[in-house]
C-alpha cells in the first residue's frame, strides 16, 4: 500500500510538471534548445532524469539498453536501437503518465507471457 501511494504521488507530480510548467505554458525550452522545439538540450535519458531521478533507481524503468524483446514499430528507439523514456512515454501527451497505450497493453506489447 505504501508503494502504491508513493508511486501515485510521483506520477501525479510528474504529470503536473509536464501539464503546467512545460506543455500548457508552451515552455518548450524546458527541454528543447529553442521555443519552437527542435533538438533537445541533452541526450534523452539525461534530459528526463534531470527532473525524474527517482525513475532510474535500481529496479525501475531500465533504459539505454537494446531490448531483449521485439518492440512495436510505433515505439521509438534510438538510432542504435536502444530503449529510452520516450519508447513508452509520449513526452508531449496530455494523457495520465503520458503512456503510449493503457498500462497493461503497453507492457504486454513487448513482455509477452
Legacy VTK file of the C-alpha trace (Angstrom):
# vtk DataFile Version 3.0
C-alpha trace
ASCII
DATASET POLYDATA
POINTS 113 float
0.000 0.000 0.000
2.848 2.373 0.885
4.423 1.669 -2.533
1.133 2.402 -4.341
0.693 5.724 -2.543
4.279 6.844 -3.177
4.010 5.793 -6.843
0.763 7.748 -7.157
2.400 10.870 -5.670
5.386 10.568 -8.022
3.158 10.084 -11.069
0.885 12.951 -10.061
3.820 15.322 -9.554
5.332 14.254 -12.879
2.039 14.826 -14.656
1.527 18.212 -13.017
5.022 19.349 -14.035
4.523 18.447 -17.671
0.982 19.758 -17.908
1.513 23.047 -16.110
5.145 24.007 -16.493
6.033 22.674 -19.903
3.050 21.687 -22.015
0.316 24.120 -21.068
2.587 27.143 -20.825
4.325 26.056 -24.027
7.720 26.435 -22.336
9.444 24.257 -24.896
12.835 25.473 -23.716
12.491 23.401 -20.539
13.663 20.503 -22.747
14.327 21.945 -26.211
17.058 24.268 -27.431
14.552 26.767 -28.832
10.975 27.829 -28.119
9.890 26.382 -31.456
11.027 22.894 -30.413
13.736 21.210 -32.427
16.669 19.420 -30.816
16.604 18.638 -27.105
19.193 20.120 -24.756
20.703 16.804 -23.621
20.577 13.117 -24.551
17.062 11.819 -23.785
17.740 9.839 -20.615
19.914 12.570 -19.175
17.215 15.111 -20.003
14.386 13.102 -18.422
16.290 12.283 -15.232
17.066 15.959 -14.727
13.587 16.056 -13.167
12.806 12.358 -12.705
15.838 10.938 -10.880
13.654 8.518 -8.922
12.616 6.732 -12.123
16.030 5.209 -12.791
16.754 3.776 -9.355
17.684 0.108 -9.256
14.772 -1.990 -10.470
12.953 0.951 -12.060
12.473 1.711 -15.733
15.571 0.267 -17.395
16.600 2.455 -20.324
19.585 2.891 -22.637
19.682 -0.827 -23.390
18.934 -2.817 -26.520
15.639 -4.583 -25.740
15.534 -8.370 -25.482
12.028 -8.400 -26.917
10.527 -7.230 -30.179
9.364 -3.630 -29.731
6.386 -2.448 -31.828
7.409 -0.199 -34.717
5.497 2.811 -33.386
7.521 2.764 -30.127
10.606 4.905 -30.803
14.109 3.621 -30.116
17.411 5.463 -30.503
19.268 5.256 -33.814
21.310 2.393 -32.359
18.164 0.505 -31.250
18.107 1.334 -27.523
15.113 1.961 -25.274
14.630 5.458 -23.887
11.983 7.037 -21.698
10.033 8.064 -24.798
9.841 4.479 -26.022
6.906 4.037 -23.622
6.069 7.639 -22.712
4.917 10.264 -25.211
6.554 13.366 -23.761
4.047 15.668 -25.470
0.918 13.771 -24.425
-1.675 15.184 -22.082
-2.764 11.682 -21.041
-2.074 10.477 -17.480
1.516 9.224 -17.141
1.934 10.103 -20.803
1.916 6.417 -21.698
1.661 5.480 -25.356
-1.007 2.854 -24.505
-3.012 1.702 -21.481
-0.547 0.362 -18.858
-1.134 -3.406 -19.242
-1.466 -3.169 -23.022
1.762 -1.181 -23.163
3.759 -3.642 -21.053
2.308 -6.662 -22.862
3.286 -5.149 -26.218
6.851 -6.318 -25.560
6.683 -8.519 -22.460
4.649 -11.451 -23.711
3.715 -14.143 -21.202
LINES 1 114
113 0 1 2 3 4 5 6 7 8 9 10 11 12 13 14 15 16 17 18 19 20 21 22 23 24 25 26 27 28 29 30 31 32 33 34 35 36 37 38 39 40 41 42 43 44 45 46 47 48 49 50 51 52 53 54 55 56 57 58 59 60 61 62 63 64 65 66 67 68 69 70 71 72 73 74 75 76 77 78 79 80 81 82 83 84 85 86 87 88 89 90 91 92 93 94 95 96 97 98 99 100 101 102 103 104 105 106 107 108 109 110 111 112
